[in-house]
Amino acid sequence: MKALLVVTGRGLGGDAAIALNLIKTLEKKGVTCEIALDESAPGLLFEKNGYSWHKISIPQAGGHAATKLTAVKGALKLLTATFKARKLIKRLDVDFVIGVLGGGAIVGSLGAKFARKPAFSLISTPLDSKVCPKFNYCFAFPEIYYFRQENLPANIDKSFYPLADNIGQGDASIALEELKKFPNFDENKKTILFSSGSSLFNGMIDGVDLASKCSDKYNLVLVGIPLEEEYLDMLDKDKVIYAGYINWISHLFKYADLAVLTDDGVSLQEAIASKIPIVTLTRIKWGRYQNMAGVYKGAIIESEVKDVCKSIEEAFDNYDSIKSNVLKFSDECLAAGDILADKMIKKVK
């Protein structure tokens, strides 16, 4: 059995990580996987993991941040993109197509339709959730409103994100050794991880900066690559440990006492799988609000950036209760990739 995954984005961050995790799960089940990215995508995450990819056109409308203008611009490029995808699907003679979020979901959906191949769409944005269910079976991720609905259309199912095998199996001692390399790390303090994913948004910088001014009783560890280099100028490097883009995040999730994250994406589910209590800062990414506290009930304290200090103290005051609720979701999050892959394979067969 062979599948083609049409992946939106640059092949670097969350979209690529979702695709990569699903690919590895499908491969364990005997499915050969091909990857298609936009011709401008550097694809570094796939390259780092030993995967090559096909270059096609995957227009983007901006995902959750899409406007009418960006949607129109994306639509104008869609016709060419669809037929490039159709040509690739027919040439590879795959058994099914998986469109991964946003433009990748839409291009994969339409290309498969014209190539007369079964397709699945992984949806989480307003635009892909409107378009893709018209053409094929879809899996709604936690950000999209479908995930919180009890009754869904017949061709839409729910899914948590597929996760990497090593998530939830980190080694706290490895993270400790890495943190000891930073001169301002204090092993006797509790540690808080701040992250907005692989990309570091300005709002998360604001959050960790406020936390550094409120108290000096925690190690504040910030990870990610800033969208703009000048963001880092705001940091007090004596009070904040800036770790950058790290390959030991699974270990840090195990070592840290609390995670302060954005209210979306794979990182939040990785923290749940790692059984760590969470504070989510809302409206960090383009002002959007995802209500992840409504999905992972009791496992998350939701906060505006300006209230981060109060929310951190609330999390530690209610630590045992939050942790017990995190445990209710962790196994389901860890099993999500296998469940998703099994459902796809069963439907194709």
Rosetta blueprint (number, residue, H / E / L):
1 M L
2 K E
3 A E
4 L E
5 L E
6 V E
7 V E
8 T L
9 G L
10 R L
11 G L
12 L L
13 G L
14 G H
15 D H
16 A H
17 A H
18 I H
19 A H
20 L H
21 N H
22 L H
23 I H
24 K H
25 T H
26 L H
27 E H
28 K H
29 K L
30 G L
31 V L
32 T E
33 C E
34 E E
35 I E
36 A E
37 L E
38 D E
39 E L
40 S L
41 A L
42 P L
43 G L
44 L H
45 L H
46 F H
47 E H
48 K H
49 N L
50 G L
51 Y L
52 S L
53 W L
54 H E
55 K E
56 I E
57 S L
58 I L
59 P L
60 Q L
61 A L
62 G L
63 G H
64 H H
65 A H
66 A L
67 T L
68 K H
69 L H
70 T H
71 A H
72 V H
73 K H
74 G H
75 A H
76 L H
77 K H
78 L H
79 L H
80 T H
81 A H
82 T H
83 F H
84 K H
85 A H
86 R H
87 K H
88 L H
89 I H
90 K H
91 R H
92 L H
93 D L
94 V L
95 D L
96 F E
97 V E
98 I E
99 G E
100 V E
101 L L
102 G H
103 G H
104 G H
105 A H
106 I H
107 V H
108 G H
109 S H
110 L H
111 G H
112 A H
113 K H
114 F H
115 A H
116 R L
117 K L
118 P L
119 A E
120 F E
121 S E
122 L E
123 I E
124 S L
125 T L
126 P H
127 L H
128 D H
129 S H
130 K H
131 V H
132 C H
133 P H
134 K H
135 F L
136 N L
137 Y E
138 C E
139 F E
140 A E
141 F L
142 P L
143 E L
144 I L
145 Y H
146 Y H
147 F H
148 R H
149 Q L
150 E L
151 N L
152 L L
153 P L
154 A L
155 N L
156 I E
157 D E
158 K E
159 S L
160 F L
161 Y L
162 P L
163 L L
164 A L
165 D L
166 N L
167 I L
168 G L
169 Q L
170 G L
171 D L
172 A H
173 S H
174 I H
175 A H
176 L H
177 E H
178 E H
179 L H
180 K L
181 K L
182 F L
183 P L
184 N L
185 F L
186 D L
187 E L
188 N L
189 K L
190 K E
191 T E
192 I E
193 L E
194 F E
195 S E
196 S E
197 G E
198 S E
199 S E
200 L E
201 F L
202 N H
203 G H
204 M H
205 I H
206 D H
207 G H
208 V H
209 D H
210 L H
211 A H
212 S H
213 K H
214 C H
215 S L
216 D L
217 K L
218 Y E
219 N E
220 L E
221 V E
222 L E
223 V E
224 G E
225 I E
226 P E
227 L L
228 E L
229 E H
230 E H
231 Y H
232 L H
233 D H
234 M H
235 L L
236 D L
237 K L
238 D L
239 K L
240 V E
241 I E
242 Y E
243 A E
244 G E
245 Y L
246 I L
247 N L
248 W L
249 I H
250 S H
251 H H
252 L H
253 F H
254 K H
255 Y H
256 A L
257 D L
258 L E
259 A E
260 V E
261 L E
262 T E
263 D L
264 D L
265 G H
266 V H
267 S H
268 L H
269 Q H
270 E H
271 A H
272 I H
273 A H
274 S L
275 K L
276 I L
277 P L
278 I E
279 V E
280 T E
281 L E
282 T L
283 R L
284 I L
285 K L
286 W L
287 G L
288 R L
289 Y L
290 Q L
291 N L
292 M H
293 A H
294 G H
295 V L
296 Y L
297 K L
298 G L
299 A L
300 I E
301 I E
302 E E
303 S E
304 E L
305 V H
306 K H
307 D H
308 V H
309 C H
310 K H
311 S H
312 I H
313 E H
314 E H
315 A H
316 F H
317 D H
318 N L
319 Y H
320 D H
321 S H
322 I H
323 K H
324 S H
325 N H
326 V H
327 L H
328 K H
329 F H
330 S H
331 D H
332 E H
333 C H
334 L H
335 A H
336 A H
337 G H
338 D H
339 I H
340 L H
341 A H
342 D H
343 K H
344 M H
345 I H
346 K H
347 K H
348 V H
349 K L
